[in-house]
Amino acid sequence: MTAPAPVPAPSPSLESGLEAPPPVVRRRWPQVLLLGVVGLLPAVLAVVQLGRLHPDEVYQFLEPAWFRAHGYGVLAWEWRVGLRNWALPGVAAGLLRLADVLGLTHPVAYRTLLALPQAALHGWMLWAVYRFAERRAGPMGGLFSALAVGLYGPVLLFAGRTLGESLSTAFLVVALEALDRTERPARAGLVGGLALGLAVVARYGSAVMVLAALVWLGMGRRWRVLALACLSGVGVALGLGALDAATWGRPFHSLLAYVDFNVLSGQAEKQFGASPPVFYLWPFLTGVPLWVWAAAPLGLRSLFRRPALSLPLWCAGVYLAVITATPHKEERFLYPGLVLLVMAAAPAVADFLRGLAHARLSAGLGALVLAATLVTGHSYPPVDLRGDQFRAIVSATRDDSAHGLLIVNEGLWGAGGYFYLGKNIPWGTCDWPQDANFQGAMRDRRINRAVTFEGRALDELQAAGFRVVEQVGRETVLARD
């Protein structure tokens, strides 16, 4: 009987090199995907599209930063009475000074520089979503959930924008993931408290979710995490107080002014209007992906676990209830609550898909879920970005011969400000040829550039010596000698 041939040993260069890599190595590829691709999408979209979701994107962030960096700019009334803090605009002003040192003088170039730290923050947010979901649905569930949040239509539109809601929501997601951890409670409390504090610095309205998170920790009797989160948050608060003292002359001046204007005095609804609670119903229904409603029955199983209610879902519910009861309402205020709802629902859906017997069915349903997540951005937020106007403004004022600009069919707070002009030249806005601003600009020979929307006042501009130079989408760029 012939002896069996010996089985050759595995090749060290192949088999042993692929066998059982460390867990951290195995999970590098989703991290690269999230931070390197999906995490960059909102910042890239914001720079390519330009425009604005809301005037605050320019006049509560970009324009104050430009003023700090260059000594001129349009300061909204909030920056005259001290209703805002200078933390984030101050950081942006430092980056604008760096842009000058680097020779980045084109508005798109220094807007791109400002987008880099925001892209990093967004990547951190998506990694937090991954970690939160991984604990509930495994690594593939974490990847699916991070994609569900990263490709969520409103996130793609908001997360690259210089709005308080955008920046604060990213810090909130990081904070809630940290506070949700059961391991390493000291680190969880310190990181969570730091991120909660920064969320409030970015947007004072997020204090509602900060209080909700602290209550959740108390209900769960996680006293050590609660104490360390408060300690870390107090450190951020002290820094804010010192900043306000240096910039406004009184510790916590901006926070106190904000609370007085928006909560105590009722001035917010008097100045900006009040809306009934049903105001948010339609944007909420159109902004929530359909699969989130399907995830509700799946989430009922969590009622038999501890804690019964996930931290993002709890904070989202409290926040949505508070803004519904607040008289002054805007669609953008929904954004933080919507993101937390998607963050809370995604792991339940991922867990359900993982439990399906057929891999193809699971992959197909997962793709449908992500597609439904992506298309939500077509209905929320309901806004015209007017990106072609901003691109036209940049194009009209690039050459050295541009000494003044008139923007037709746009109010002051819808325009791009000195940030997108990039130079200290006279400029103005108007709606119709009979407006005083239009008539004054036609007489002022310094105003030798014009941008008009959908051809409004085109004949009158040409009669005053302007000629058409360029068409940028719906905007027409004109110049005169």
PLY file of the C-alpha trace (Angstrom):
ply
format ascii 1.0
element vertex 481
property float x
property float y
property float z
element edge 480
property int vertex1
property int vertex2
end_header
0.00 0.00 0.00
1.39 3.30 -1.08
1.82 5.91 1.63
-0.11 9.10 1.06
1.85 11.99 -0.28
2.70 14.55 2.36
0.55 17.63 2.37
2.72 20.67 1.57
2.95 23.29 4.26
1.10 26.54 3.62
3.11 29.13 1.77
4.27 31.77 4.24
3.99 34.42 1.55
0.30 33.66 0.87
-1.63 31.63 3.43
-0.01 32.86 6.61
-0.08 36.44 5.38
-3.85 36.29 4.87
-4.73 34.28 7.94
-6.51 35.99 10.83
-5.31 39.58 10.50
-5.81 41.69 13.60
-9.34 43.13 14.03
-8.08 46.69 13.59
-6.51 45.81 10.24
-9.68 44.04 9.07
-11.72 47.18 9.79
-9.49 49.71 8.07
-11.25 49.52 4.74
-14.62 50.89 5.98
-12.78 53.67 7.77
-10.99 54.62 4.56
-14.29 54.50 2.69
-16.10 56.66 5.20
-13.46 59.28 5.80
-11.92 59.30 2.33
-15.02 59.25 0.13
-18.38 59.72 1.83
-16.95 62.07 4.43
-15.68 64.46 1.74
-18.88 64.62 -0.33
-20.70 67.43 1.57
-17.64 69.68 1.59
-17.01 69.09 -2.12
-20.67 69.79 -2.94
-20.67 73.00 -0.90
-17.58 74.33 -2.67
-18.68 73.28 -6.15
-22.27 74.49 -5.77
-21.51 77.65 -3.76
-24.79 79.47 -3.08
-26.39 79.26 0.35
-28.98 77.18 2.15
-29.71 80.17 4.39
-28.27 83.71 4.68
-26.78 82.73 8.05
-24.32 80.57 6.14
-22.71 83.78 4.88
-23.62 86.50 7.38
-23.26 84.55 10.63
-20.02 82.79 9.69
-18.19 83.65 6.46
-18.70 87.41 6.53
-17.80 87.89 10.24
-14.71 85.75 9.61
-13.80 87.94 6.64
-14.31 91.03 8.81
-11.99 89.62 11.48
-9.34 88.68 8.95
-9.40 91.81 6.75
-10.99 94.58 8.80
-14.01 95.17 6.57
-17.23 93.35 5.80
-20.98 93.33 6.44
-21.81 92.64 10.08
-25.40 91.59 10.72
-27.23 93.06 13.69
-26.41 90.00 15.82
-22.74 90.92 15.60
-23.45 94.48 16.68
-25.40 93.56 19.83
-23.33 90.50 20.73
-25.86 87.72 20.12
-23.18 85.39 18.72
-19.80 84.22 19.96
-16.60 84.55 17.97
-15.31 80.99 18.44
-15.94 79.44 15.03
-15.73 82.68 12.98
-12.46 83.33 14.81
-11.07 79.98 13.69
-12.25 80.72 10.15
-10.58 84.15 10.30
-7.29 82.46 11.19
-7.64 80.18 8.16
-8.36 83.19 5.93
-5.16 84.83 7.15
-3.36 81.59 6.35
-4.90 81.72 2.87
-3.37 85.16 2.38
0.03 83.81 3.40
-0.35 80.92 0.96
-1.43 83.25 -1.84
-4.96 81.84 -2.06
-6.82 84.92 -3.29
-9.62 83.33 -5.31
-12.88 82.98 -3.31
-13.28 79.35 -4.30
-9.72 78.62 -3.16
-10.07 80.06 0.33
-13.61 78.64 0.63
-12.01 75.25 -0.06
-9.47 75.86 2.71
-12.31 76.58 5.14
-14.01 73.35 4.06
-11.08 71.14 5.09
-11.57 71.18 8.89
-15.33 70.88 8.39
-14.76 67.81 6.20
-12.59 66.32 8.95
-15.34 67.00 11.51
-17.88 65.34 9.24
-15.60 62.32 8.86
-15.37 62.10 12.65
-19.17 62.22 12.80
-19.50 59.32 10.34
-16.93 57.29 12.26
-19.00 57.88 15.41
-22.09 56.59 13.57
-20.08 53.53 12.56
-19.00 52.85 16.14
-22.52 53.38 17.49
-24.05 50.94 15.01
-21.22 48.41 15.21
-22.08 47.76 18.85
-25.63 46.87 17.79
-25.31 45.28 14.37
-21.68 44.28 13.89
-19.04 45.74 11.53
-21.18 45.46 8.40
-24.09 47.03 10.26
-21.79 49.84 11.29
-20.72 50.38 7.69
-24.32 50.32 6.48
-25.40 52.83 9.13
-22.51 55.17 8.38
-23.46 55.06 4.69
-27.12 55.63 5.57
-26.20 58.80 7.47
-23.43 59.89 5.10
-25.63 59.54 2.01
-28.71 61.00 3.67
-29.86 63.79 1.34
-30.07 66.55 3.99
-26.63 65.58 5.31
-25.12 65.94 1.84
-26.69 69.40 1.57
-26.07 70.63 5.12
-22.87 69.03 6.40
-20.54 71.05 4.17
-22.31 74.34 4.87
-21.09 76.92 7.36
-24.29 76.85 9.41
-24.63 76.42 13.15
-26.96 73.48 12.57
-24.38 71.71 10.40
-21.44 72.11 12.75
-23.39 71.52 15.95
-25.00 68.32 14.64
-21.60 66.80 13.89
-20.43 67.49 17.44
-23.70 66.10 18.83
-23.33 62.81 16.97
-19.75 62.43 18.24
-20.90 63.21 21.78
-23.83 60.80 21.80
-21.73 57.95 20.46
-19.14 58.54 23.18
-21.73 58.70 25.97
-23.41 55.54 24.65
-20.28 53.46 25.28
-20.13 51.16 28.27
-16.39 50.53 28.06
-13.77 53.02 29.31
-16.29 55.25 31.09
-13.73 57.95 31.93
-12.82 58.52 28.30
-16.47 58.29 27.25
-17.49 60.98 29.72
-14.64 63.36 28.91
-14.97 63.06 25.13
-18.77 63.19 25.31
-18.78 66.27 27.52
-16.23 68.03 25.32
-18.25 67.39 22.17
-21.50 68.43 23.88
-19.88 71.69 24.92
-18.61 72.36 21.41
-22.08 71.61 20.02
-23.48 74.41 22.18
-20.67 76.79 21.23
-21.50 76.17 17.56
-25.24 76.66 18.14
-26.85 77.68 21.41
-30.14 76.01 20.45
-28.43 72.62 20.80
-28.38 73.07 24.58
-31.77 71.32 24.56
-30.15 68.08 23.39
-27.25 68.51 25.79
-29.67 68.64 28.72
-31.55 65.64 27.31
-28.31 63.65 27.10
-27.41 64.45 30.70
-30.90 63.42 31.86
-30.50 60.14 29.93
-27.25 59.42 31.75
-28.95 60.12 35.06
-31.86 57.83 34.24
-29.35 55.10 33.43
-27.53 55.72 36.75
-24.27 56.24 34.91
-23.06 58.69 37.50
-19.35 58.53 36.73
-19.87 59.24 33.02
-22.34 61.99 33.91
-19.91 63.64 36.32
-17.00 63.53 33.87
-19.18 64.79 31.01
-20.25 67.74 33.15
-16.64 68.40 34.15
-15.48 68.39 30.54
-18.44 70.53 29.47
-17.69 73.06 32.20
-14.19 73.39 30.78
-15.66 74.33 27.38
-18.07 76.73 29.08
-15.24 78.48 30.88
-13.44 78.91 27.59
-16.60 80.40 26.06
-16.94 82.78 29.01
-13.35 83.92 28.61
-13.83 84.43 24.87
-16.96 86.51 25.39
-15.17 88.57 28.03
-12.36 89.29 25.58
-14.61 90.06 22.60
-17.83 91.46 24.12
-16.52 92.78 27.43
-18.60 90.46 29.63
-18.35 86.73 30.38
-21.10 84.74 28.62
-22.46 87.91 27.04
-23.47 86.16 23.79
-25.18 83.28 25.60
-27.14 85.59 27.90
-28.14 87.83 24.98
-29.26 84.77 23.00
-31.40 83.43 25.84
-32.96 86.82 26.41
-33.77 87.36 22.72
-35.01 83.86 21.89
-36.49 82.61 25.18
-37.24 85.27 27.77
-38.29 88.40 25.90
-40.19 86.89 22.97
-38.32 89.19 20.58
-37.53 86.33 18.18
-41.15 85.74 17.21
-41.85 89.49 17.12
-38.96 90.15 14.73
-39.02 86.97 12.64
-42.60 85.77 13.08
-44.34 82.88 14.83
-45.75 79.69 13.29
-48.18 77.04 14.55
-46.92 73.58 15.64
-48.02 72.02 12.33
-45.39 74.13 10.54
-42.88 71.29 10.82
-45.26 68.51 9.80
-44.66 68.58 6.05
-40.88 69.16 6.11
-40.63 66.41 8.74
-42.63 63.92 6.66
-40.63 64.70 3.52
-37.30 64.85 5.34
-37.53 61.48 7.10
-36.61 58.55 4.82
-39.38 55.98 4.40
-37.26 53.20 5.87
-37.07 55.04 9.20
-40.81 54.47 9.60
-40.28 50.82 8.70
-37.60 50.62 11.39
-40.06 51.62 14.13
-41.49 48.08 14.61
-37.98 46.66 14.55
-37.05 49.05 17.33
-39.79 47.75 19.60
-37.48 44.91 20.56
-35.28 47.45 22.31
-38.04 47.96 24.88
-36.94 44.70 26.45
-33.33 45.76 26.67
-31.53 48.23 28.89
-31.40 51.09 28.21
-34.79 50.74 26.54
-34.42 53.97 24.52
-31.32 54.76 22.52
-29.61 58.04 23.34
-29.90 59.55 19.82
-33.61 58.68 19.64
-34.24 60.18 23.08
-32.39 63.40 22.25
-34.11 63.68 18.86
-37.54 63.25 20.46
-36.91 65.87 23.14
-35.47 68.31 20.61
-38.32 67.92 18.11
-40.88 68.43 20.88
-39.15 71.62 22.05
-38.79 73.23 18.61
-42.41 72.34 17.81
-43.50 74.24 20.91
-41.19 77.20 20.16
-43.07 80.01 18.35
-40.36 80.98 15.82
-39.78 78.13 13.37
-37.59 77.51 10.34
-37.18 74.33 8.27
-33.44 74.23 8.93
-34.06 73.86 12.67
-35.26 70.30 11.96
-31.89 69.17 10.66
-30.23 68.07 13.94
-33.29 66.05 14.97
-33.56 64.38 11.55
-29.92 63.28 11.58
-30.27 61.79 15.06
-33.41 59.92 13.99
-31.56 58.37 11.04
-28.62 57.54 13.31
-30.95 55.82 15.78
-32.94 53.86 13.17
-30.12 52.65 10.91
-28.72 49.93 13.25
-32.17 48.30 13.59
-32.50 48.13 9.80
-28.93 46.84 9.47
-29.63 44.15 12.05
-32.79 43.12 10.16
-30.92 42.92 6.85
-28.16 40.89 8.45
-30.73 38.37 9.66
-32.16 37.67 6.20
-31.46 34.20 4.88
-30.62 35.25 1.33
-27.57 37.43 0.82
-28.82 38.81 -2.49
-32.12 39.85 -0.96
-30.27 41.52 1.91
-27.95 43.39 -0.49
-30.84 44.44 -2.72
-32.92 45.77 0.15
-29.87 47.55 1.55
-29.29 49.27 -1.77
-32.94 50.38 -1.87
-32.63 51.78 1.64
-29.55 53.81 0.70
-31.24 55.05 -2.48
-34.29 56.19 -0.49
-31.91 57.92 1.91
-30.18 59.78 -0.90
-33.30 61.07 -2.71
-34.65 62.67 0.46
-32.48 65.69 -0.32
-34.74 66.58 -3.26
-37.56 67.57 -0.90
-35.75 68.77 2.23
-34.73 71.49 2.64
-37.04 73.30 0.17
-34.64 76.04 -0.93
-33.06 77.49 -4.06
-29.31 77.50 -3.44
-28.76 80.26 -6.01
-25.31 78.85 -6.63
-25.23 80.32 -10.12
-25.53 83.79 -8.60
-22.54 83.27 -6.32
-20.48 81.85 -9.19
-21.48 84.82 -11.33
-20.44 87.26 -8.56
-17.05 85.58 -8.30
-16.58 85.65 -12.06
-17.66 89.29 -12.38
-15.20 90.64 -9.82
-12.04 88.59 -10.48
-10.17 90.96 -12.76
-8.48 94.09 -11.45
-10.67 96.37 -13.56
-13.79 95.50 -11.52
-14.34 98.52 -9.25
-17.98 98.13 -8.17
-20.88 95.67 -8.46
-24.67 95.76 -8.64
-26.69 92.59 -8.03
-30.21 92.72 -9.48
-33.07 90.71 -7.97
-31.43 89.93 -4.67
-31.60 91.46 -1.22
-28.57 92.14 0.92
-28.94 89.02 3.07
-29.20 86.73 0.06
-25.97 87.94 -1.57
-22.48 86.60 -1.00
-20.98 89.56 0.84
-17.37 90.69 0.71
-16.30 87.09 1.29
-17.18 86.19 -2.29
-16.15 89.54 -3.73
-12.71 89.11 -2.24
-11.96 92.83 -2.39
-13.11 96.07 -0.76
-15.18 97.63 -3.54
-18.61 99.30 -3.42
-21.51 96.98 -4.16
-25.24 96.89 -3.68
-28.45 95.01 -4.41
-31.84 95.89 -5.83
-35.00 94.29 -7.16
-36.22 96.55 -9.97
-34.85 99.27 -12.28
-36.96 101.90 -10.51
-35.31 101.17 -7.15
-33.10 103.91 -5.71
-30.13 101.51 -5.50
-30.39 100.76 -9.21
-30.68 104.41 -10.20
-27.76 105.38 -7.97
-25.59 102.58 -9.36
-26.24 103.68 -12.94
-24.96 107.15 -12.07
-21.97 105.89 -10.09
-19.17 105.18 -12.59
-17.38 103.04 -10.02
-20.11 100.42 -10.51
-18.80 98.80 -13.66
-19.98 95.22 -13.10
-23.51 93.86 -12.77
-25.11 90.47 -12.18
-28.80 90.05 -12.96
-31.14 87.10 -12.38
-33.11 85.71 -15.34
-32.54 88.86 -17.41
-34.25 91.30 -15.06
-33.46 94.94 -15.92
-31.24 93.73 -18.76
-32.48 96.41 -21.16
-32.00 99.17 -18.60
-28.48 97.95 -17.80
-27.52 97.93 -21.45
-29.02 101.39 -21.91
-26.68 102.59 -19.15
-23.63 101.31 -21.01
-23.34 97.74 -19.72
-22.66 94.89 -22.13
-23.23 91.20 -21.61
-19.99 89.39 -20.77
-21.03 85.95 -19.62
-24.00 83.73 -18.82
-23.71 81.66 -15.63
-26.79 79.50 -15.31
-29.73 81.82 -14.71
-27.44 84.78 -14.09
-26.11 87.26 -16.65
-22.79 89.01 -16.01
-22.39 92.51 -17.48
-19.57 95.05 -17.59
-19.07 98.62 -18.71
-15.99 100.73 -19.28
0 1
1 2
2 3
3 4
4 5
5 6
6 7
7 8
8 9
9 10
10 11
11 12
12 13
13 14
14 15
15 16
16 17
17 18
18 19
19 20
20 21
21 22
22 23
23 24
24 25
25 26
26 27
27 28
28 29
29 30
30 31
31 32
32 33
33 34
34 35
35 36
36 37
37 38
38 39
39 40
40 41
41 42
42 43
43 44
44 45
45 46
46 47
47 48
48 49
49 50
50 51
51 52
52 53
53 54
54 55
55 56
56 57
57 58
58 59
59 60
60 61
61 62
62 63
63 64
64 65
65 66
66 67
67 68
68 69
69 70
70 71
71 72
72 73
73 74
74 75
75 76
76 77
77 78
78 79
79 80
80 81
81 82
82 83
83 84
84 85
85 86
86 87
87 88
88 89
89 90
90 91
91 92
92 93
93 94
94 95
95 96
96 97
97 98
98 99
99 100
100 101
101 102
102 103
103 104
104 105
105 106
106 107
107 108
108 109
109 110
110 111
111 112
112 113
113 114
114 115
115 116
116 117
117 118
118 119
119 120
120 121
121 122
122 123
123 124
124 125
125 126
126 127
127 128
128 129
129 130
130 131
131 132
132 133
133 134
134 135
135 136
136 137
137 138
138 139
139 140
140 141
141 142
142 143
143 144
144 145
145 146
146 147
147 148
148 149
149 150
150 151
151 152
152 153
153 154
154 155
155 156
156 157
157 158
158 159
159 160
160 161
161 162
162 163
163 164
164 165
165 166
166 167
167 168
168 169
169 170
170 171
171 172
172 173
173 174
174 175
175 176
176 177
177 178
178 179
179 180
180 181
181 182
182 183
183 184
184 185
185 186
186 187
187 188
188 189
189 190
190 191
191 192
192 193
193 194
194 195
195 196
196 197
197 198
198 199
199 200
200 201
201 202
202 203
203 204
204 205
205 206
206 207
207 208
208 209
209 210
210 211
211 212
212 213
213 214
214 215
215 216
216 217
217 218
218 219
219 220
220 221
221 222
222 223
223 224
224 225
225 226
226 227
227 228
228 229
229 230
230 231
231 232
232 233
233 234
234 235
235 236
236 237
237 238
238 239
239 240
240 241
241 242
242 243
243 244
244 245
245 246
246 247
247 248
248 249
249 250
250 251
251 252
252 253
253 254
254 255
255 256
256 257
257 258
258 259
259 260
260 261
261 262
262 263
263 264
264 265
265 266
266 267
267 268
268 269
269 270
270 271
271 272
272 273
273 274
274 275
275 276
276 277
277 278
278 279
279 280
280 281
281 282
282 283
283 284
284 285
285 286
286 287
287 288
288 289
289 290
290 291
291 292
292 293
293 294
294 295
295 296
296 297
297 298
298 299
299 300
300 301
301 302
302 303
303 304
304 305
305 306
306 307
307 308
308 309
309 310
310 311
311 312
312 313
313 314
314 315
315 316
316 317
317 318
318 319
319 320
320 321
321 322
322 323
323 324
324 325
325 326
326 327
327 328
328 329
329 330
330 331
331 332
332 333
333 334
334 335
335 336
336 337
337 338
338 339
339 340
340 341
341 342
342 343
343 344
344 345
345 346
346 347
347 348
348 349
349 350
350 351
351 352
352 353
353 354
354 355
355 356
356 357
357 358
358 359
359 360
360 361
361 362
362 363
363 364
364 365
365 366
366 367
367 368
368 369
369 370
370 371
371 372
372 373
373 374
374 375
375 376
376 377
377 378
378 379
379 380
380 381
381 382
382 383
383 384
384 385
385 386
386 387
387 388
388 389
389 390
390 391
391 392
392 393
393 394
394 395
395 396
396 397
397 398
398 399
399 400
400 401
401 402
402 403
403 404
404 405
405 406
406 407
407 408
408 409
409 410
410 411
411 412
412 413
413 414
414 415
415 416
416 417
417 418
418 419
419 420
420 421
421 422
422 423
423 424
424 425
425 426
426 427
427 428
428 429
429 430
430 431
431 432
432 433
433 434
434 435
435 436
436 437
437 438
438 439
439 440
440 441
441 442
442 443
443 444
444 445
445 446
446 447
447 448
448 449
449 450
450 451
451 452
452 453
453 454
454 455
455 456
456 457
457 458
458 459
459 460
460 461
461 462
462 463
463 464
464 465
465 466
466 467
467 468
468 469
469 470
470 471
471 472
472 473
473 474
474 475
475 476
476 477
477 478
478 479
479 480
